[in-house]
Amino acid sequence: MEHADLIVIGAGQSGLATAALAPRHGFARTLVLEADEALGGAWPRYYDSLTLFSPARYSSLPGMRFPGDGDRYPTRDEVVDYLRAYAHGLTADIRTSAMVVSVIREGDAWSVRAQDGREFAARAVIAASGDYGSPYVPDLSGRAEFAGRVLHAADYRTPGAFAGQRVVVVGGGNSAVQIAAELGEVAATTLATRRPIGWLPQRPLGRDLHWWLRHTRLDIAPIRRLLEKVPVSALDDGRYRAALNRYHVDRREMFSRLTAEGIVWADGTKEAVDTVILATGYRPSFPYLTGSGVLDADGRPQHHGGIATTVPGLGFVGMEFQRSFSSKTLRGVGRDAAHVLDRLRRQTR
C-alpha cells in the first residue's frame, strides 16, 4: 500500500488546482488519481465547437495565467492544452488509468482502492472528480417506443452526423444554445424548453459579465443559495441568437411525450423527429464513496462548503454552488480548493 499526505481523486480542473495548492497548506506529498488515460478531466470529451463563456483572463488556475489575449474566449482544445501544461508544472504525483472504486475510513486515515487492485492511504482525501460522468437523463414518456435516437449532450460531438435530420434539442442553457445554433445549419432544429430562454448579455455596458461578477462580488458565498434559484439562462454576445434566427431554429414549449415516429408537442401537435438531444446537465455522483459514511440516502454528499460533515479528513472541490456561483468553473475552483485544504489541514494535523 502506498502512502501520501493527501489523495486527490480526479485530474480535471478541480483536482489539478487542489494539487497545486496542497503544499502551501501543509500537504507535502500529494497523490492524484485519475480514471482516464489522459489528463484534463471531462474537457476532452466535450463537443468539438465548445467555447468558454468566460474570457481567458478569468479562466486561469492558481499560479498559471491562461495564455493569449485575455479578452478572448478559449476553445475546448485550448482548455485541454492549458490543463495538461498546468499538470506538468506540478510537484504532485499524478497517476492516470487509476479509477477509484472505494474510499473507506480506517482508524485515523483513509484507505483508497483502485479498480486494478492498487491500494493507497492518506490522512486526507479530496473528491474532485466532478459530475460530468453522470449526465442527467430525464424520464421521457414514450421513450421505449421511440424509433429515433435519444442522446445526451455529453455524447454529442459535431453536427455533421445529423445533416438533413429533424432534431429537437432539450434545454435552454449555454450548451443547448451552442449545440442548436450549429445544428441549425445542417438540420431542421428546435429548442424545447419548459420556459422561455433567459438571455444574459455577455458584455453588459461594455464589460464582460465575469468582470461584473468579480468587481461587484456577486459570485461569493453569502448569496449562493439565491443564485441557485435563478432560472437557467444563456450567455450571449449576440452571435448565438443571430445564428438561431439565421437558421430558423425556433423555441417551443417542452413536448409532452415521444411516439414511435417522433414527438407530441404541448399543444397536441404530432411531428416526426429523428433525434432528441438532451442538454439537461449533470448530477453529482460519487460511487466510490459508498460506504464512506458521507453520502445521504439519495447518494448526495453531506458537506458544508466542501468539508464533509459526517466524517473527518474528507473534502470536495468542483461541485456546483459548493461555496459560490463560480465553484464549478476554472476561475472558482482554486478559491474553493484553498478553503477545503485549509480546513482539512486543521482536522488532520
Secondary structure by P-SEA (a helix, b strand, c coil): cccccbbbccccaaaaaaaaacccccccbbbbbbcccccccccccccccccccccccccccccccccccccccccaaaaaaaaaaaaaacccccccccccccccccccbbbbbcccbbbbbccbbbbccccccbbbbccccccccccbbbbccccccccccccccbbbbccccaaaaaaaaaaccccbbbbbccccccccccccccccaaaaaaaaccccccaaaaaaaccbbbbbcaaaaaaaaaacccccccccccccccccccccbbbbbcbbbbccccccccccccccccccccccccccccccccccccccccccccccccccccccaaaaaaaaaaaaaaacc
